[in-house]
Amino acid sequence: MHRAPGPDGLPNWPLRDSASHLAGPVCAVYNASVREGYIPSQWKEANVVPVPKVQPLRAVEADLRPISLTATLAKLLESFVGSWILEHVVGSLDDRQYSALRHRSTTHALVDVLHH
């Protein structure tokens, strides 16, 4: 899969092809980042690209949506932290919470509405 690199300019294939060699050092950086509560400033940068919602554009303000390209290593750390947080709060969520959860969708929400 070929995806555009983020602001760091690092394509994904070197990370994928060298994963066995990079796993230890990247893990150490991630652990230090989480332990110290510090995110490198390079991981906070993003390339924002306007993508049209409709063709042709009618209004620039309404018909463009921003797509942010961030560093792959930052996205990966974000997914780890997000899953850790979700493990701790999932028991506190409303049973009718459908968005942003795996195995729950709009279809589930519509079926719930029909049953109630």
N, C-alpha and C positions, 0 to 999 in steps of 0.2 A: 504494500500500500504506500503510495507516494503522497505525502501531505506537505503542505508548505511549512517551512521552518518558522519559528517565532523570531523575536527580536535578537536572540543570541546567534541566529544564522546557522545553528547546528541542525542538520537534517536528522531524521529519526533512524535511518539505516545504520549509521555507525554505532548508535546506542544499542540497537537490536543485535547487530552482528558481534558486538563486543560485550554483550550482557554478562557473560560468565566472568569476564575480567573486571568489569566495572561495578558489579553488584556489591562487593565489599566496600570500596571507597564511597560509592553513592549512599549506601546504607549508613556509613559513619557520618556523612554530611547530613543526611536526614535526621538521624538520631540527635546529633549536636544541635540542629536547627530547632527541633521540637523541645529538647531539654532546655535550651537557652531562650526559647521564645523569640528567635531572630530569623527573619527571612532575608536572604541576600537581595539587595536592591535590583540586581539583574533579573531575578525571578518575578519581580513586581511589574516589569515593563511589558507592554503589549503593542503589537502592530494592529491598529484598528482599520478594517477595510469596509467601506460601505457597499452593501450588496442590495440590489434592487429587489423589492417584494413583487412588483408587477412590471410588465413590459407593455407599452412604453411608460416611462415615469410621468406622472401627472403633477406631483408636488414633491420636491426634494425632502421637505420636513417629514412627510407622512409615508413616502414610498421607498425609503431606504432604511435598512436595518444594519446596525454595526456588528461585525464579526470580529472578535478579538483573537489574535494569534499570540499565544503565550508560550514560554519555554516549556518543552516537553517534561523536563525534570520538575518544574514547578507544578504542572498539571498532575503529575504522578503523585507528588507529595500531597497535593490537595485532595486527591482521591483517597489516599490512606487516612488522612486526618478526618475527612468526611465520614468514612466508614467507621472509624473509632467513635466518633461523636454519635453517629446513628445507633450504634450498639447500645449506648448508654441512655438514649432518649426514646427509643422506639417503644418501650413499654408505657411511656407517658403520652404518646400520641393518641388522638381521637381515633376510634375505630372507623370513622368515616373520612379519614385522611387518605386521599388517593394520589395526589400529585407528588412527584419526586420520590416515590418509593417503588422498589422493585416488586414485580408481580402484582402491581395495582395500577389500574389504568382508567381511562375515561369510560370504557365499557363497564368496569366494575361500578363506577359512580352512577352510570345510567341504570344499571340493574338494581342498585340500592334504592334509587329514586322510585323506580317502578314498584318495588316491594313495599315501600313505605308510602 
